[in-house]
Amino acid sequence: MRYPIPPVTRERLAAWLPTAKITPAPHGQADGVLVWQGPRGAVRWVVAFKNHLPQQDIQVLANRLAQLIETLPKLKATTRALLLAAYVPPKQAEFLRRRGIDYADDAGNVHLDAPGVLIHVEGKRPDRTNTKPRGITKGWVKVVLAGLLRPTLFEGPYHELAAAAGVTAPTVMTCLRDLQRRGLLDARGRHRRTLIGRRELLPLWTHAYVNTLRPRLNERRLRVQKAVPDDLLRRVQEVLKAHDIAWCTTGATTALALTHYYQTDVTEIYAAPDAITDAVARELKAQPTQGEANLIVIEPPIPNLVRQTTQDDAVPTAPALLAYAELRYHGTGQANDAAELLLPLIEAPDAPTT
């Protein structure tokens, strides 16, 4: 078992599911397998434990649990996923139930729905001292993003990761210590570090991007008259190239290019907002607006994410990871559906970084 399940959680599981046993998961990919001989036959749960669930992207975790079920040997037993946590917030609990995933937390919230058992308790809140996030800062999000896009940066000198993330070397050191504390980074010396928990880090980083970094990124909102998305994108490409402005698409615009799903009336790009001067806006036939916009220029979260285009370049796109995070930032039903289609592109071990 990779992570110890807290005694309070074990005690409650024993009360809810008498005679149930937790055993190590095959190949060590999950935190354990819970097997219970119920009145209507055997039930087994693939178990994942998350100590900081409120800071995690629940959609990524749900997808991961579905994949873990596939790693179990085929048996004549009902097989489900069980998420254990210090605390499961109400919105995350509702999402888990819709996905058919059981859960239990240290505060006493639980949902177990399998042949022979139906237990549902909700509304209990944890002690505030147990839910305070630790180590998650704007700099943390930038450092982790740079490392996720180029994992070798975690292994090299601090100054290289600092330059890629646009932060100071002390910020990098603080972030790497935090990742090591969380069991996500194997650190055996100053230059012997390896990311070992990429799958576990993805939902944590996504939640941090959405709540900690993205609200602080500068934006310029523009309204372009009589412009359909394809025409607007071509206009953006022509004008920004003429002015040597580095840029790339993100959010739904990138997701559409990668998955051919979810076209919106809003084009989102990463570019320095102050590079879109009034003169550039006029060439785009755009007017600044504080209200409804169909072109949103977002400050790039890290340096060197965007680049100038050449004559033969196709439309530049952000990495799938950032397009996913932008969709989760919007959080609408369609945006979440589009984000889920991007998950295979960001969760695979050989996932493309650009």
Salt bridges, closest charged atoms under 4 A:
ASP31 OD1 - ARG2 NE 3.39
ASP57 OD1 - ARG328 NH2 2.87
GLU70 OE1 - LYS74 NZ 3.70
GLU94 OE2 - ARG98 NH1 3.57
ASP102 OD2 - ARG80 NE 2.84
GLU122 OE2 - HIS120 NE2 2.77
ASP178 OD1 - ARG181 NH2 2.57
ASP178 OD2 - ARG182 NE 2.68
ASP186 OD2 - ARG188 NE 3.06
GLU200 OE2 - ARG2 NH1 3.03
GLU219 OE2 - ARG214 NH2 2.77
GLU219 OE1 - ARG221 NH1 3.67
ASP231 OD1 - ARG234 NH2 2.32
GLU268 OE2 - HIS330 NE2 2.61
ASP278 OD1 - ARG220 NH2 3.09
GLU283 OE2 - HIS243 NE2 2.73
ASP313 OD2 - ARG307 NH1 3.05
GLU326 OE1 - ARG214 NE 2.91
GLU340 OE2 - ARG99 NH1 3.14
